[in-house]
Amino acid sequence: MKLGVVFQAGSMGARRYSCRLIEGLLDADSTVRVVLLVPADAGTEMEEFAAACHSRVEVNRFHAPATLSSIRWVRLLQKRFLRSVGRETAGRDLGLLNQCDVLFYPWPYGITPPEVSRPLVFIPHDLTYTRNFGSGTICTTGGYVWQRELHRQWLQRASCIVSAQYTQSEIHRVFGSEHRVSVIPLSRFTPCGRLPESEAADRVRRLGISGRYVLCINNLSPHKNLSQLLAGFALLKQALSDVKLVLVGYESDRVQGRADMTTGLALEEHLAAADVIGLGVVDDRDLVGLLQQAALLINPSLSEGNNGPGLDAWDIGTPVAMSEIPPFREHVEFLGIRAEMFDPRNATDICRAMRVLLANPELAAEMAEESRQAFQRYTWKTVATEYLQVFRGAAGGL
């Protein structure tokens, strides 16, 4: 089977789990060949990934479809412009897509399904936009209607995979229970597992981090709930003054300061004076180093498709505190891992969860080790075997 994986757009997490899935597919079935369809203006990291896969993965550059605006009149202008300039490249790009047996879109964002003869499989990520947490991308009625229409088209045209029963139930809530949605939980996102302790410590030191810290891997979208985390951390500092909060993720480097009971964060220009430190996006090995050296990982999200940072922490053996929300609870039940759960809308409870793990290192270590051992039983080869069933089903049994 020749599988086309289309990297149109997506978060850092989407890229990372896609790479791990491809590695699992190659391990699970020696007949699978993968074509990575990468935007023409993207970097070279996917070529580097393909080179490590020993000729079973190739990269083709294509003109990725434009992300269409959620504002109707802007969208109409975009379509008119694209029709006038895109005819020449459209034929070539559709030809590349149609050379594959199945096309997989890990996260088609702001685009309609392509007009191709090949079967499609996609991941909608989640339906957070239907809960309206005030996201900067979809926070109007028009934006909601447009994103819902895009998902409706994908569900009609493509096979759908999600990583949590909760996301499946959200799709059925919004679009109806007639849609078939496969639920396949994910494994770790990092490519390397634990680093040698000396390398992990050196990477953290070079990032400017010293002492004991809590790690949060999230962007700054409203549903990631940074404001409540900052309030909870400010409460924590009253009892544990030596602890820092380190943020990793898109645009998190805009955040640096001191936890403040009044505002949640007082901005601070100098790193040495800050106890909340945002690093932005870091490379995979730096991320593993930060996870490995952290006192604990915390994820305070209000809504997610799954807890990707938590998966990495359980694999490495780092204690986890996380929101008591349905997809996170599924991790506990399905994987058999342990985590300190909290109410994400309650800063006092967020503080409590962090303090439980920080003040009881023996308990934290026990929870982390039990989780690490439990997590080793669920590998990407297992995940990939289930994905292959969906891909082959879409392709008529190839």
VOGU-3710 file (C-alpha; in Angstrom, 3 decimals, decimal comma):
1> mklgvvfqag> 0,000/0,000/0,000  1,207/3,476/-0,920  0,050/5,881/1,762  0,115/9,628/1,158  0,421/11,717/4,333  -0,540/15,329/3,631  1,047/17,920/5,901  -1,183/20,846/4,990  -1,121/22,478/8,411  -1,162/21,567/12,037
11> smgarryscr> 0,279/22,058/15,458  3,709/20,886/16,550  1,925/18,016/18,263  0,271/16,985/14,971  3,648/16,786/13,231  5,216/14,853/16,086  2,494/12,214/16,412  2,372/11,844/12,603  6,091/11,008/12,527  5,683/8,473/15,323
21> lieglldads> 2,701/6,925/13,495  4,709/6,573/10,280  7,509/4,834/12,184  4,915/2,477/13,666  3,397/1,759/10,241  6,780/0,827/8,800  7,405/-1,437/11,779  3,974/-3,071/11,597  3,879/-3,859/7,861  6,869/-4,260/5,540
31> tvrvvllvpa> 4,718/-3,666/2,434  3,746/-0,101/3,386  5,351/2,769/1,496  4,778/6,357/2,621  4,777/9,535/0,553  5,010/12,728/2,603  3,276/15,561/0,765  4,823/18,695/2,208  4,057/22,356/1,393  6,549/23,844/-1,065
41> dagtemeefa> 7,546/26,584/1,381  8,047/24,319/4,424  11,426/23,623/6,022  13,606/20,564/5,454  12,772/18,638/8,634  10,525/16,145/6,819  13,307/15,321/4,328  15,553/14,654/7,322  12,884/12,413/8,835  12,425/10,534/5,547
51> aachsrvevn> 16,185/9,990/5,205  16,161/8,166/8,551  13,461/5,767/7,292  15,773/4,004/4,794  14,028/4,554/1,431  10,542/3,520/2,569  9,494/7,160/2,901  9,736/9,757/0,152  8,958/13,471/0,196  7,103/15,358/-2,526
61> rfhapatlss> 6,693/19,115/-2,407  3,309/20,470/-3,446  1,334/23,683/-3,310  -0,751/23,158/-0,199  -4,319/24,445/-0,439  -4,764/27,877/1,056  -6,340/28,093/4,492  -9,653/29,815/3,859  -10,868/32,616/6,104  -13,846/32,102/8,412
71> irwvrllqkr> -15,112/35,546/7,300  -17,459/34,938/4,382  -16,629/37,942/2,167  -12,889/37,400/2,621  -13,353/33,727/1,772  -15,172/34,615/-1,458  -12,315/36,903/-2,510  -9,793/34,191/-1,682  -11,631/31,666/-3,856  -11,869/34,099/-6,763
81> flrsvgreta> -8,158/34,843/-6,574  -7,205/31,178/-6,278  -9,289/30,271/-9,312  -7,476/32,896/-11,355  -3,919/31,888/-10,414  -4,101/28,260/-9,358  -5,076/26,288/-12,468  -1,546/25,340/-13,517  -0,368/24,028/-10,155  -3,716/22,408/-9,278
91> grdlgllnqc> -3,394/19,763/-12,009  0,133/18,801/-10,951  -0,755/18,637/-7,276  -3,876/16,543/-7,857  -1,711/14,200/-9,907  0,637/13,733/-6,945  -2,297/13,017/-4,647  -3,901/10,518/-7,033  -0,684/8,477/-7,243  -1,308/7,222/-3,701
101> dvlfypwpyg> -3,646/4,395/-2,684  -4,922/6,293/0,374  -4,508/9,915/1,482  -4,195/10,658/5,187  -4,668/14,196/6,547  -3,426/14,371/10,176  -5,089/17,749/10,690  -6,833/19,447/7,734  -7,306/22,979/9,013  -9,330/25,577/7,111
111> itppevsrpl> -9,513/23,542/3,885  -12,170/21,525/2,082  -11,557/17,893/1,065  -9,553/17,654/-2,190  -11,314/16,645/-5,404  -9,384/13,407/-5,907  -10,265/9,836/-6,827  -8,331/8,368/-3,889  -9,980/7,496/-0,536  -9,383/9,965/2,289
121> vfiphdltyt> -8,752/9,464/6,013  -8,507/12,388/8,432  -8,164/13,383/12,069  -10,363/16,363/13,079  -8,160/16,915/16,151  -11,042/17,938/18,428  -14,213/19,995/18,519  -13,058/22,590/21,037  -14,403/25,351/18,783  -17,959/24,135/19,448
131> rnfgsgtict> -17,515/24,884/23,152  -16,363/28,485/22,532  -13,684/29,092/25,139  -12,855/32,390/23,465  -10,292/31,103/20,981  -8,634/33,778/18,885  -9,171/31,725/15,719  -12,811/30,700/16,028  -14,702/32,928/18,440  -17,584/34,261/16,312
141> tggyvwqrel> -20,791/32,700/15,071  -19,521/32,972/11,499  -16,260/31,258/12,391  -18,106/28,467/14,166  -20,472/27,921/11,232  -17,584/27,808/8,740  -15,475/25,363/10,770  -18,532/23,170/11,335  -19,211/23,174/7,586  -15,630/22,106/6,862
151> hrqwlqrasc> -15,890/19,244/9,341  -19,263/18,232/7,848  -17,675/17,992/4,391  -14,750/15,930/5,671  -17,049/13,558/7,559  -19,120/13,005/4,402  -16,088/12,469/2,182  -13,500/10,741/4,407  -12,999/8,085/7,064  -12,507/9,678/10,484
161> ivsaqytqse> -10,089/8,731/13,277  -9,935/10,307/16,750  -7,881/9,445/19,828  -10,589/9,592/22,519  -14,126/8,344/23,070  -14,927/11,882/24,198  -14,067/13,335/20,774  -16,179/10,663/19,116  -19,120/11,657/21,339  -18,547/15,338/20,486
171> ihrvfgsehr> -18,707/14,545/16,753  -21,938/12,650/17,288  -23,317/15,532/19,376  -22,652/18,118/16,655  -23,044/16,087/13,436  -25,205/13,107/14,390  -24,532/9,527/15,398  -24,729/8,210/11,820  -21,076/9,070/11,241  -18,662/6,220/11,806
181> vsviplsrft> -15,684/7,385/13,859  -12,782/5,073/14,752  -11,253/5,643/18,196  -7,527/4,825/18,345  -5,584/6,190/21,353  -2,080/7,509/20,674  1,277/6,590/22,159  4,181/8,908/23,029  4,994/11,916/20,811  8,753/12,124/21,460
191> pcgrlpesea> 11,102/10,207/19,131  13,801/9,145/21,569  12,585/8,123/25,042  14,825/9,061/27,971  18,115/10,832/27,387  21,308/10,145/29,329  20,980/12,124/32,564  24,030/14,244/31,799  22,652/15,262/28,386  19,206/16,087/29,830
201> adrvrrlgis> 20,743/18,253/32,570  23,018/20,021/30,082  20,165/20,816/27,708  18,077/22,314/30,522  21,034/24,353/31,721  21,669/25,726/28,210  18,038/26,832/28,051  18,691/28,995/31,113  16,647/26,915/33,572  17,995/26,082/37,028
211> gryvlcinnl> 16,510/24,702/40,220  13,202/22,926/40,743  10,468/23,603/38,186  6,996/22,610/37,048  6,696/22,165/33,269  3,651/23,063/31,145  3,703/22,241/27,414  0,906/24,244/25,770  0,305/27,224/23,517  -1,499/30,362/24,675
221> sphknlsqll> -4,982/29,603/23,325  -7,731/30,368/25,861  -8,795/26,730/26,257  -5,247/25,887/27,402  -6,227/27,719/30,610  -2,952/29,517/31,351  -4,652/32,166/33,493  -5,900/29,640/36,051  -2,520/27,905/36,049  -0,775/31,201/36,801
231> agfallkqal> -3,208/31,888/39,639  -2,661/28,399/41,038  1,091/28,814/40,746  0,944/32,157/42,577  -0,807/30,356/45,441  1,814/27,604/45,361  4,627/30,130/45,672  3,332/31,194/49,075  4,271/27,757/50,415  7,081/26,674/48,048
241> sdvklvlvgy> 9,042/29,761/47,113  11,873/27,926/45,310  9,728/26,439/42,506  9,566/27,878/38,986  6,987/27,407/36,236  8,455/26,724/32,772  6,200/27,082/29,702  6,943/25,455/26,353  4,870/25,827/23,180  3,922/28,224/20,427
251> esdrvqgrad> 4,205/31,861/21,557  4,901/30,871/25,170  8,131/32,876/24,899  5,916/35,965/25,189  5,371/35,072/28,845  8,037/35,853/31,435  7,602/37,291/34,897  6,778/36,686/38,523  3,684/34,984/39,813  1,397/37,617/41,306
261> mttglaleeh> -1,714/37,077/43,447  -3,448/40,128/41,979  -2,945/39,687/38,222  -1,578/36,144/37,975  1,638/37,390/36,368  3,794/40,485/36,737  5,932/40,806/33,593  9,669/40,802/34,163  12,353/41,731/31,651  15,252/39,877/33,287
271> laaadviglg> 15,253/36,083/33,277  17,073/35,848/36,602  14,224/37,673/38,340  11,443/35,577/36,802  9,757/32,534/38,309  7,511/32,019/35,248  9,647/31,406/32,152  8,323/30,915/28,620  10,680/29,210/26,148  8,520/29,068/23,014
281> vvddrdlvgl> 8,946/26,078/20,706  11,992/23,894/21,424  13,429/20,919/19,520  12,519/17,351/20,417  15,628/16,520/22,450  15,405/19,767/24,419  11,768/18,932/25,126  12,704/15,484/26,421  15,435/17,014/28,561  12,971/19,493/30,077
291> lqqaallinp> 10,468/16,702/30,775  13,109/14,466/32,286  14,444/17,132/34,654  11,038/18,559/35,661  9,636/17,989/39,146  6,314/17,404/37,425  4,393/18,073/34,224  1,080/19,929/34,473  -1,667/20,202/31,864  -4,533/22,515/32,948
301> slsegnngpg> -6,484/22,456/29,647  -10,248/22,895/29,608  -10,720/20,871/26,409  -8,445/18,603/24,344  -8,429/15,629/22,035  -5,840/13,951/24,274  -2,990/14,807/26,647  0,039/14,637/24,343  2,479/16,111/26,902  1,188/13,627/29,462
311> ldawdigtpv> 1,876/10,712/27,107  5,497/11,842/26,844  5,794/12,305/30,600  4,413/8,838/31,383  6,785/7,303/28,842  9,805/9,068/30,353  8,783/8,624/34,002  7,864/12,168/35,062  4,993/12,783/37,538  1,850/14,300/35,995
321> amseippfre> -0,870/16,621/37,284  -3,747/17,221/34,875  -7,283/18,491/34,477  -10,211/16,316/35,442  -11,731/16,357/31,933  -13,128/13,376/29,973  -10,282/12,762/27,470  -7,670/12,933/30,238  -9,669/10,570/32,424  -9,674/8,135/29,490
331> hveflgirae> -5,869/7,980/29,661  -6,068/6,806/33,259  -8,676/4,170/32,444  -7,223/2,896/29,149  -3,473/3,037/29,859  -3,585/2,216/33,564  -1,409/5,198/34,434  -1,567/7,478/37,489  -1,868/11,253/37,677  -2,940/13,862/40,203
341> mfdprnatdi> -6,229/15,228/38,841  -7,697/18,679/39,555  -10,596/20,963/38,675  -9,132/23,177/35,907  -11,484/26,063/36,758  -10,324/26,201/40,368  -6,922/27,803/41,021  -6,909/26,516/44,591  -7,326/22,935/43,376  -4,587/23,409/40,746
351> cramrvllan> -2,309/24,589/43,549  -3,291/21,592/45,685  -2,436/19,096/42,918  1,001/20,604/42,323  1,717/20,754/46,056  0,748/17,097/46,572  3,427/15,976/44,113  6,079/18,549/45,084  5,736/18,013/48,815  5,671/14,209/48,538
361> pelaaemaee> 8,563/13,208/46,247  8,312/9,516/47,207  4,644/9,412/46,157  5,412/11,343/42,976  8,226/8,935/42,073  6,012/5,929/42,765  3,221/7,287/40,539  5,704/8,112/37,769  7,362/4,694/37,807  4,048/2,788/37,845
371> srqafqrytw> 2,868/4,908/34,941  6,104/4,386/32,996  5,835/0,616/33,323  2,151/0,603/32,368  2,777/2,860/29,375  5,458/0,578/27,873  2,721/-1,915/26,972  1,144/0,500/24,468  3,493/1,131/21,548  3,218/2,880/18,192
381> ktvateylqv> 3,308/-0,517/16,491  0,054/-1,313/18,293  -1,414/2,053/17,302  -0,265/1,650/13,695  -1,838/-1,791/13,376  -5,238/-0,249/14,147  -4,621/2,661/11,761  -3,736/0,161/9,020  -7,134/-1,464/9,421  -8,791/1,893/8,763
391> frgaaggl> -6,480/2,704/5,819  -7,044/-0,711/4,217  -10,767/-0,499/4,816  -10,880/2,895/3,091  -8,822/1,511/0,178  -11,041/-1,518/-0,287  -8,774/-4,060/1,388  -5,427/-3,243/-0,248
//
